[in-house]
Amino acid sequence: MSKYHRFFGLERDPFLDTADPYFYCELGALRKAKERLLESVDASRGLTIVLGDPGTGKTSLSAALEAELLADEHVVLGKVLDPTFATDIEFLIAVGRIFGLALPPRSSAALKNALKNFFFETAVLEKRTLVLIVDEAQNLSDDNLEALRMLLNYHVPQRKLLNILLFGQAELETRIAARGNLADRIDSWIRLAPLDEPLLGAILDFRLQRAGAPPGQPLFSPEARALLLESSHGVPRRLTMVAHLAMQEAADRASTLVNADHVAAALAARGLARAASATPEVAAATPPERPGAPSGFFARLLARLTAS
């Protein structure tokens, strides 16, 4: 089965729903956020938290950060993808395994002591930087948030032994704010807000260019582009999802240009509301209804009969 992107002469699918660093567009707030994260890690300042609604770029930012950290041989990186552990003991064992330690089930205090010894050996004796990334951090239990707080207690005068980077949704801020002893240990809050339309447009163009779109050859009509950007409401994931479906719709109709009706069909397919301001030509082509005038199918039928 032919892939839709080949119909448009592209080498790759530009809108896969994955955090592929190849398509990571580092603009504006995302660039600043990554710089702040790297600065915090470089100084070993402890805890940094990244907040954002679903689809605002947390996973892409995390993947880009990981790629840069993994390229540094002095960094030891571990990541928790799903922090839904039943107890703090399970959580601490998992942290140990992430860093290559085979910790047996023991008391919470014994596990923390074993991790402390490992952190000291790695960060102080080997002079390496330890980084723990926790994704979907809003799912951390209260016990596991407390376990993280305790891990942040391990430090030497110049630095924390472990850097913790939490990526989560907005409710994480409320939960941490209620834990003053943890909130006081946060080095920095990074909040990812919805993007404006120029930045969304830059992401759209960047992805198409990286996928092999010929320079100067638009694949979206101006009307389709405007509808796509406005209907994405500043969320990069929604942009890529709707653009993907719109290009599929255009390819199915053998159109080498994505038009506004292709974007509208993509929005309808996902049950998303079309942007409030319709494209000018669509609005102009729809005359206002007169009181008592036929509408819908009968109006179109009457128009055809009148024209004939």
N, C-alpha and C positions, 0 to 999 in steps of 0.2 A: 504494500500500500504506500503510495507516494506521500511524503511528508509535505504539509502545506507550505513550509518555508521555501522548499525547492521551487514551488510554483512562482515565487517572487524573486527567484535567482539568488537566494540566500544560502550561505554555507552551513549555518546552524540555526536552530530554533532560538530566536531572541527572547522568548518570553516563557521559558520553563519556570515552574514554581519551585525553584531551588536556589539556595544561597551560593551560586557559582561565582567564585572570585573573578572569573574572566569577565563577567558582566557587571561587576561592582563599580558603580559610578560614584566617585568620591567628590561630592560637591557640598558646599555650604556647611550646614550643621553636622553632617556626617563626617566631614573632614575634621572639623574642630573636635568632635566627640572622640574620634580615634586618636588625635593628638593628645587630648587630655588623658585618655586611658593609658597611652604609652608613657606619658610623663609620670603618671602615678606609679606605674610598674617600675619604671627606671629608678625612681626615688624610693621604691619599696615603702609606700605610705599606707598600705593596708587595704582598706575597704573602699571600693568605688561602686556606685549603683547606677545602672542605665535603665530608665523607665520609658515606656512607650506603648501606645495602643497596638493591637494586632495589626501587622502589615505596614508599620511605619519604618521598618528597616533594622530592627534589633538583630535579627539573625544574620542579615548581610553584614552588618557592622561587626558582629562577633566573628564571623568567618574571615573577614578581611584582617581583623586584629590577630586572630590565630595564625594566619599565614605569615604575618610579619614576625610574630613572636617565635614561631617554629623555625624561622630562618636564622635565629640567634642561638648559637650553641651554648651560650651562658644561661639560657632560660630553660627551666623545667616546667612544662605546661601540663595541667590536668583539667578535664572538663566533665561536669555532671550534666547530662542531658535531661534527666527526669529526676528531680529531687524529692519524689514522694516516697520517703522511707518511713516505716512505721515507728521506729525508735531512733534515738540519737546514737545508739550502739551500731545499728545497721548503717546509719549515715557515716559514722567515723570509719567503719570497716571499708565502706565504699571509697571514701577519700583515700585511705591507705592503698587500696588496690589500684586506684587511678594513678598513683605515683609509684606503682610497682612493689608495694609492700604486701606481704601475705600475713595480715594480722589475724590471729585467731579470735574467736568470740571471747571477749573479756569484759570487765567492768568498764564503764564510761571513763573513769579516772585513769585506768591502766592504758586504754587506747589513746587518750589524749597525751599521756606521758610518752608513749611510743612515737606518736606523731611529732611531739615536741623535739625528741631526740633526733628524728630524721630531718626535721626542718633545720635544726641547729647545725647538723653535720653538712647538709647541702648548702645552706645559705651562708654560713660563717666559715666553715673549714674549706669547702670547695669553692666558695665565693660565687655561687650561682644564684639566680633569681627564681623563686618559686611562685607560680601563678595558678590559682584555682578559679576556673570560670564555671558559674552555675547558671544554666539556662532555665527559663520558666520558673524563676526564683519565687514568684508569688505562691508557688505550691509548697514551699518549705513550711514544715510544721513549726510551732512555737519552740518545741524541744530542739529542733535542728537549727533554728535561728540562734538559740542560746549556745549550741555547740559551736557555731561559727564565731560568736562573740568570744568564747573561750579561746579559740584558735588565734584570734587577733591579739590575745594577751602575750603571745610569745614574740619577744623582740629583744634586740640588743640596743644600746644607746643610739646607734646611728640609723637603724632601720627595723621594719617589721620583718619577721622571718617568713611570713606567708602573705602574698597579695591575693585578695579575694575580689573578684569582679562578678557582681550579680546583675543579670539581665532579666527584667520582669515587667509585668503590667502595672497599671497605676495603683491597684489595690495594695501592692507591696509597700508603697510609701506610707499608707495609713497604718499598716501593721507594724512597721519599724518605728514610726513616730510614737506608737504606744509603748515602745520598749526603749526608754530613755538611755539605759546603759549601753544599748547597741547603737542607737542613733548618734550618740556622742562620739563614736569611733569612726564615723563615716568621713572619709577624706573629701569626697566630691559626689554630688548628684548630677547626673546627665539626663536631661529630659528630651526625648525625640518628639517634636511636634509635627503635625501634618505639613507637607511642603506646599509652597505656592506654585502656581501654574507654570511660570518660567522654569523652575527647577524640575518639575515633572516633565516638561517638554524636553529639557536637556537629557533626562534619563531615557526618555523614549528615543531620542535621536542617537544617544550613545549606544544603546542596546542594538538598534538597527545597524549602526555602523560596525559594531563589533561582530555582528552576525554576517557581515559581508555586503550590506546594501551599497550600491554604487553611489559615490559622492554626487550630491546635487540632484538625485532622482528621488522625488518624494513618493513614498508608498501610501501615505494617508492624504486625502484631500484636505484643504484648509478647514472645511466644515466638519469633517470626520475628526480631525485633530482637535478642534475646539470642543466638540462634544465629548470626546474621550477624556481630555484634560479636566473639563469642568465636572464631569460625572465621576471622576476618580476621587474627588473631595480631599485631595492632598495626600492620599494613601498610595505609596508605591506598589504594594501588592495588588491593589485593585486595578491600578493602571496596567500592570503586566497581564493580569488575568483577562481584562476586557479587551486589551489589544490583541492578545492571543486568539480569543474567540472571534473578534472582528476580522482578523486576517484569515482565519479558517472559513468564515462565512463568505468573504470575498472570493477565496479560492474555489469554494463550492459553486459559486456563481460565475466562475471563469472571468473574474474582474481583476486586472493587475493593479488596480487602484482601490484602496479601501475608502468607501464612501460613508456618509453619515448614516445611511440606512443599514449598513453593515454593523456599525457601532451600536445603533439602536437595537438591532437584532441580538447582538451579543449581550447588551444590558438586559433585554427581556428574557434571554435564555437563563441568566443567573438570577432573575427576579429582582434586579436592581432598578431603582428609580432613575429615569432619564433626568438630566439636568433641567432645572426649572426654565431657563431661557432657551427656547428652541432656536435652532439655526435660522438665520434670517430668511433664506429662501424657502424653508419649510413653512415658516409663519406667513410669508407673503403669498404662498400658493394656497393657503387655506383661508378663504374669505369668511368674514363673520356671518354667523347665522342670523337670519331674520326671524322675528316671531312668527310661528306658524309654518315656517318653511320646512320642507322635508329634510331629513338628516340621514347620515349613514349610507347604507346600501341604496336606498331610494333616491337620495340626492345625487349619488354618482350615476345611477341609471338615468335620471332625468337629464343630467348634464350631457350624457352620451347621446340621448335622443335628440336634444336640442341641437347639438353640434352636427348631427347627421341631417 
